[in-house]
Each structure stands twice: as structure tokens, then as C-alpha cells.
Amino acid sequence: MDKAIQAKDCEKASVGSGKDTRRLFRRRLAQATVASLRTQGKSVRDIAAFNSVCGHVESYLRENRSCGINDVVEHLQELEVFDDNSEDCETFNAMQLLVFSALGWKSMVYQPEFNVCSPDKLANHDGNGPDSGLVFDVYNVPADMCVRPLFVLLKCFGNLLPARSSSSTQFAVETSKTAASWAALYPSEVNAYLLHTLLGVRFRWVDSIALHLDYDKSSRTLSIFCFPSICASQLESRSGTIFAFASTERNGVDPRADEDDIAHLLEEILLSYRLLFGQCEKSRKFFRLVFDSANLPFPQPDTLLHVLCGQRQLSHDAYHANLLPRDRRVYYAARDFPVLYERVELLAKELSGGRPRSMSGLLRDRRDTLQFWTFWLVALFGGLSISLATIQTILQAIQIAQQAGKI
């Protein structure tokens, strides 16, 4: 395939765009009531001032589990972090919204939104992009939920931080009898290249951890989180903001992610880049075409994304070396992706049921080795038979012509 056509095809495969976090932060805050909040004489729109507030928030959350947004706001008021420490309703709502926004931007679980609903509600950004509808149930909730623990507030929006299933059959240990029923996932058979060439899947690069590997079957769009370094940094000491959403409930009717689930989720996100891109040569080439300098899907790509998706083997001497995933020859969703199990299994099932839609797709499909070589052997012997028959016909025609004295 011509490189220009291939690049154009890959550009179509990447939809949506990542956002420059700092520019997005300033633009959205400028439109909100929280822009009136000031700390040490500076507006919270100032990056340094905003980071100072975030530092107080993160420090409090590390020492206090199962707290709510109101607890954080009251702590900030006690420390007199804001220049205007009045307790009128408008100022208090602005503080609630600022803390909610800080939690979203620092954890990257969700992206807060402003001025899309009344001041007494908290809103998530609805990008109107294709998604399965299984992650977000709603995009705004009443601010009254700020009195509840953060994991309860987050659950009100939907399944933003999935928990491992309690099904003993699905997630049995590897030595149990049920392990025999696990479906093997080979990087050569489950990867981004095959998803695109066989199923026509497009890739939507998102800045929300909650949407990672969310697959919309109707539009054949797969969402992929585009900042893996955020996952690695938060996983490094288990002190990232995302762990503030860890549930402390046990055996709840509606299971929520605890600290171990969240740590598993971050590890699985990093591992998924290797499965989809890094361990397959064609997928690595496909990734490099998608991220060609002429059509980058976001203005400031994460360097770790290039490492995970573009390198054949990971160097474990580099930054985040102890956090980089270990490649496997074969994966099992139940063992390697216990939190993202359903999303990974869905992709595998879509691929296993997918069939080449064209002759070129058939020529590239090597998932079924027996079928692949059977096709080529039939094509080879069929081609030879046709060639020999054609030659024989020509020779007979020449012989007849010679006997008739025409040659």
C-alpha cells in the first residue's frame, strides 16, 4: 500500500483529540464562578495558585480516607487558604466546584465541566464522542452529594472506576480447574492493527481514565487513554489523587473499587498498550503512522505512550522502570485484566467473530494459521493448474495450426 494512502487511512482511524491540559484548565476556569476565588492575592486561574490549592487538597486526602468534598472545603477554610473565607452560599459552592475540578484534573478519572448546569450541581464534561454508554450514567449530580464520601459521589456518575468481579468462576486462580476455560489472548491475534484492518475500528484518544478501552459497537470506536505517564506516576507510591476515590466498604451490594482495584486498573491500562500495540510489529508501525508529526491526535503527546506502543521491548532501566509492564507471550483476561476483564473480552470476541471484508484483508489475516496456509496452498496450486492449462491450450492451438499448414 502506498505510504500516503496508508497515512490517510491511519488518520481516519484516529478520531477525536487529546487536550492540552493547561490551556483547557485556564479556558474552562475563566468561564466559571470559581475564577473569583483568590489565594495569596492570586486568582486560582494562575497555575501556581491552583497547584498550591491542589497541594493542600492532596495532603488532606492522604491522611483522611472516606472523606467528602465538603470535608476538604472545610479544611481549606480552617487553613485560610483563600483570601475570601466567607461562608456565603455562592462562595461555598465555588469552593466545592474547585475541589471537584482539582480532583478530576489531578486524577484524570474525569474531566469537570462548568456552566452547563445550575450552580447547585457538579458536572462532568460530555465530549459527545461515540462511547458504549456503559461508563457514564449521568453527567451531572446534585452538589448535595458533596457531603458523602468521594467513592459514593463518583459512583453517582456511573461506573467510572470499575471493581473486580466477585465471581469465583470468572476470576479463579490459575491453578484451579476453571483456568482451563480461560481464552488465550495472543498479541499476534488481538491487537490494534487487526482491529482496524478487519473490523474497521477507529481509535478515539481520550483524557479520561474512566473511558479507557470503552468500545462503542455501533460506530466501531475504541477509546484509549492517551496519558499513561499519569497512571505510572499515581501508581508509583499509591499516593496519587485517584486513590482518594477508593472505597472502604466491604461486600457492598453495588461493588466499588478499593485501593487494590484502583492499583490493578492502573497496571492494566499500562499493560493494555503492550497487548494492543507494542508486541505486534504491524501494530507498532500502525501506531507510528497514527502519530506521524503531520497528524498528531493531540498537541503534546505523552512520551511514555511512544515507549509503550512503539518499542518492541521495554527497557526496564529507564524512568518508571519498576512500573513498566512485563510482556507475556500469551495473556488471559481473567488473570491479567481482572478489572478491565469485560472490556478486553469484548474486543477479543469481536475479533474472533470478525471476518476479512476484502481480498487484501484475507491476505493479511493470519489469526487462523491453518486457514491462512490452506488459502495460499489452494491459490498456489490453483494458479499453477490454470497456468498449465493455459499453456497446454496454447500449445494445442499451435499444433493444430501447424497441421493445417497455417504456420
N, C-alpha and C positions, 0 to 999 in steps of 0.2 A: 504493500500500500504506500502511496506517495506520502512523504512526511507532512506536507502542507494539509492534505486531506485528513491524515491521522491526527494532527494537532487540532484541526477544526472539530473533528469527531470527539476528541477528548474535552475540548472546551464546552461542547454541548453536554458532556457527561457531568460537568461540574456546574451546579446551579446554586443561586444564592451567593452570599458573600459574607466573610467574617468582617468584624467591625474593629476599627482602631479604638481600643477601649478608652483611652484618654479623651479622644475627640468626642466619642459618644457620651462619655461621662459629663463633659462640660456642656454639650448641646442639650442634653436632657435635663440637667440640673438648672440650666438657665431658664427653662420653661416652668419650673416648679416653685412652690411656696418655700421649699427648703432653702432656696437660694438666698433668702433673707437671713438665715442663721449665720452667725459670725463667731469665730473663736480666735482669741488673741488679736482682735482687730481685723482679721481677715475673713472674707466670705468663704464658706465651705466649698465654693466653686474652685477655689485655689487648691491645686493638687497637694501642696504641703499641708494646708489646713485640713483637708479631707483625710489625708493619711494620718495626721495627728489624732483626729477623732476615731479613725479606724483602729489605731493603736490602743486607745482606751477601751474600745469595744472588745477587741480580741483578747486583751489582758483579762477583762472581766469574765469573758466566756470560758477561758481556760481554767479558771478557778471555780466557776459555777456552772454545773450541768443542770439540764432540765429547766433553765430559766426562760423567760419570755421577753419580748421586745420591751414591754413596759418596765421590767426589772432593769434592763440595760439603760433605758432612758432615765430612770430614777437614779441610777448610779452616776450617770453623766451629770445630772443636776447636782448631786451631792458633791461631786468634784469641781463643780462650777466650770465645766469645760466650755460652755457657751457664754458669750458676753451678755446676752439677754436670757436670764434664767427664770423669767416669769412663767407662771403656770396657767396662763390663759389657754383656752381650748385650741386656738389656731396654732400657737407656738408649740404646744404639746403634740399636736397632730404632725407638725413639720418635723419634730424630733423623731417621732415614730417612723415617719416615712424615710428619714435619713438613715436610721439604723437598719430598716428593712432593705434599703438600697445598698448600704455598705455590706450587709451580709450576702446579698446576691452577687455584687461585683467581686468581692473577695473570694467567695467560694466558687463562683461560676456555675452554680447549680441552676440558677435562673437569672434573667435579666429584668430588672424592675422597669416599670413604665410610669410616666407622670401625665397628669391632666387628661386622662382618658376616662375617668370616673369621678365621682364626688370625693371630697377630701376625707370622708369617713371610711374610705376603702383603700386597700392595698392592691396594686395591680402588677401583673407580670406582662412583659412585652409579648404581644401576639404578632409574629412575623408574617402571618398569613401564608406561610410556606406549606407545601404538602407534608403532612405527617399522618401517623396512624390514628390519631385521636385517642390513643391509649395512655398517653403520658399526662397531659393536662385535661382535667375535667372542667375547670373554670379558670378564667384569667384574672379574676379579682375576687377578694373576700372582704368581709367587714373588718374594720380596724379593731373592733371589739375582741378579735382573736389574738390581739397583742398581749392579752393577759395570760394566755395559755402558753405552755412550753413550745419551743421552736419546732420540735418534731410534729406537734399537733397542728400548728399553723401551716407547716409545709404540706402536710397530708391533706389539708383543705383544698389545695390547688390540684391535687391528683397524685399520681404515682411518680413523683419526681426523683425520689431515692428508693429504688426497689430493694426489697429484702429477699434473702434466700428463702426458697420454698421449704416448708416444713415436711414435705412429702418424703418419707423414708425410701420409697421406691425410686423416686427420681434422683435423689442425691445420696444414694448409698455409698459406702466406702468401696474403694477399688477392689478389695479382696472378697467382697460379698458376691452372692450368686447373681444379683441384679446387674452387676457390672457387665455381664455377658450381653445384656440387651442394649448397652450403650452404642450409639452410632459413631463410628470413627470419622473425624474431620481431618482430611489431608490438605495441607496448604496448596497442593497442586490441583485440588478439586474444589476447594471453597476459597475463592479469592476475588478481588475486585475486578480483575481482567475478565474472568468468566461471567461475573455478574453483569458487566457492561456488554460484552460481546454476545452472550447467549440470551440474556433476559432484557437487555436494553436498559439496565438500571442506571439512573443518574445519581450523582452524589451531591448532596446538599451540605455544605460546610457550615456548621453552627457554632455559636459561642455559649452554648448551654450544655452542661454535663448531662442534664436530665434527658436530652434528646439523642444522646449517642446511641447509634445502631437502631434508631427508630425507623422502621420500614413501612412506607405507605404503598400498599399493593396496587391501589387504583392508578396511581401515577408512576409507579415503579421508581420511587425516590428513596434513597437511603441517606439518613442524616448522620454525619460524622463530626464529632467534637474536634475542633481544629487547634486546640492549645494543650497538648499532652504535658508540657512542662508544668502547667498548673496542677495536674494530677500528681506528678512526681514530687513537686515541692510540698504539697499538702500531705503527701504520704510519708515524706522523709522522717518526720518526727511525730506523726499523728497529732500534730497541734494546729493543723490548718483550720480555717474557719468552717469548712464543710463538716467537721466533726461536732460543731455546735448543734447540728441538726440530728445527732444520734439519739435514738430512743432509749429510754431507761425502763420501758415497760417489758414485762416478760409474759410470753404466751398470750399476747393480745388477740382479740377477735380479728382485728384488722392489722396484720403484722407490719411493723415499721422498721426501717433499717437501724441497727445498732452500730456501735463503733467498728466491730469486726466486719459487718456487712459493707459499711462505707469503705473500709480499707480494701476489702475484696473488690468492690466496684472500681476503685481507682486502679488497682492492679490489672483488672480485666480490661479496662479501657486501654491501658498501655499494651497489653498482650494482643488485643484485637487488631492493632495496627500491623503487627507482625504477621498474623494469620491472613489478613486481607491483602496486604501489600508486600511486606518485607521479605517473606520466604518464597516468593514466586518471582522468577526473573521477568516474566511478561508483565506482572503487576507492578514491579518496580519501574519498568520502562513506562508503563501506563501512568504511574504516579508522576514521573518526571515530565511527561508531556502535559499532564494536567497542571503542573506547577511551573510550566515554562514562563520565563520572565515576561512574555508578551501577554499572558492571560492569567496572572495570579488571581486566585479567587478571593484573596484578602490582601490589604496593603502591606502588612508586616507579618510575614509567615513565621511560625514558631520553628526555631532551628531544630528542636528535638523531634518535630514532626518529620523533617527530612531524614533524620538519623533513623527513626523507627521504620519509616516507609520506604526509604531509598537505599539503605545499606543491606548487603547480603548477610553480613554477620555483624553483630554488635560488639563494639569494643568495651569491655567491662572495666577499663582503666579510666574511662572518661568521667565527666560530671554525671552525677546521679547513677554511678556505676552499680551501686548496690540495689538500685531500684529498677534498673532496666530488666525487662522480662527475659527469661531463658527460653530460647527456641526449642520446640519439640518437633519430632518427626511426624507425630500424629497427636491430634487433640481430641478431647471428649468434652462436650458441652457441660455435662454433669460434673466433671472433675475440674476443668479449667475455667469454666464460666458459670459458677453456681448462681451468681446474682443476675447476670445477663443471659441466663440459660434460654429463656423463651425467645429472645431476640436472635440469638445465634442459631438456635434450632430452626427458626422460621426461615432464615437465609439459606441454611443447608437444605431444607425441604424444598424451597423454591428452586434451588439449583438442581437438586436430584430429579425434580419433575420437569425441569426445563429441557427443551429440545432445540437444536440448532434451527434457526429460521431461514437460513440461506446455505448455499453451497460452501461459501467461504467459512461460515460458522461451523459447518460439518467438518471441514478440513482442519479447523483449529480445536475441535472438541476432543480432548484426549482423556476425559474422565473414565470412560469405559474402554480399557486397553484392547479387550477382545473385539469390541465393535469397531474401534478405530483401525486396527490392523486387518480385520476382515474386510472393511470397506476398501482399504488400499490394495489388498491382495485381489479382491474381485475386480477393482478398477484396473489393476495391472494386467491380470490375465485376460480380462475382457478387452482391454485396449490392444493387447498382443493378438488376441483372436481376430479382432476386427481388422488390424493391420495386415495379418497374414491372409485373411480372406480377401482383402482389397488387392493385395499383391497377386494372389492367385487369380483373381478375376482379370486383372490387367494382363498377366502372362497368357491366360487363355485367350483373351481378345487378340493379343499379338500373334499367337499361334494360328488362330483362325484366319486372321488377315494374311499371314504368310502362305497358308494353304490355298487361299483364294487368289494368290498372286498379286495382292494389293500392296505388299511390302517387298 
